[in-house]
Amino acid sequence: MNRKESKRIRDSCRVANLVRDKLKTAARDRLYRKATQYRDLNQSISNFSKTSMMLNRACRHGYQGAADRLIVKLNRLTEGLSRELETIISQRQPDLRIPTITELAGELQQIDDEFGEWWYKSDSHVLSVKTSSIVLEEVYLGPFSIELELGELSHFAGIQAGTGQPPFRVVALDPHHAVGNQHVTHPHVSDERLCSGESAYLISAALMEGRLADFFLIIRSLLQTYNPDSPYVPLDVWSGSTCSECGERIHEDDLYYCENCGSDVCDGCTGRCNNCDESACLGCLINCPQCEEYSCKLCMKKCAECGESCCVGCLEDELCPACFDAKENNRDQDESIEEETQIIVEENTREVVAGSVSTS
């Protein structure tokens, strides 16, 4: 037996013993949790019984007020008992048999047969396998390492009984992450955590029963499958670009290039200048404060009177609508004053002439 084979046997024994110890610890945790629930339930039943006996005495002695208060308390205790029973029933799980060392060694051999090899890091208690390169809908994602943290197995399979974050990671060995998001290395993997969806129960059951080979096979199957209804990043935009305005990832065929700033944007983040009809991203367009239409920067001018900017379509004689109206009003007032002055002068002239004629 060479050194590699000897190490393999030692690692197999270590993994099998560690997994068995963790599952035994988990079994004790589950029993303790059940005992605690039943103890609390027994206390609630005792309180209910005592209150019920007090109600009977109050009724026998005709203490109507006390009886009414005790009935209210009994109703509250009944609701509490109902909730406790529902919790115990909903969390009831079949007793799990702890696999033997021989059975766990058989699991490791099956992993060898399915994956070619497995690795064990004794310092971190991590058991891992590697998948072949994964390609989904012609998108190359590369191989992955499925890493099971054996040290967390007792906690996951024990008190919490399969709830919480499963103790494994999915690590990309040749990362081909989604464009614009380095956290996503697979449509269903973000930050090395797999979104298992409806398979979460199968994964939990395999870990809690010590079916190591089934666990790794389930994870590999999920990595080789694409669910278009719940990806972190859809495959059709995996190699696309990110809109510089809203940050959404879009397919390259749906990109629009803004010639003003050189950015790539999506259709929803583009618009047209209401004056020159040139298209641009929303970051390069301005809402005219007068007409509230999009305008490019070249078509925005300052009012020669007040200095406020508005689009050229709203300017008249280089004035914004407000200044233009004010100027027109002033002109009308000046004309009105001039007409009134002319009328007064003419009337005064006629009076002078009439006076001269009367004197003569």
URVENHU-V45076 format. One record per helix or strand. SS is the DSSP state (H for helix, E for strand). FROM is the first residue (numbers start at 1). LEN is the number of residues. If there is no record, write none. Layout:
SS_FROM_LEN, SS_FROM_LEN
This chain:
H_3_59, H_64_27, H_101_15, E_119_3, E_126_5, E_134_3, E_139_4, E_144_6, H_150_8, E_168_5, E_178_1, E_181_1, E_184_3, E_189_2, E_193_2, H_197_12, H_212_12, H_235_3, E_241_2, E_249_2, H_252_3, E_256_2, E_264_2, H_267_3, E_270_3, E_279_3, E_285_3, E_294_3, H_297_3, E_300_3, E_309_3, E_316_1, E_319_1, H_321_39
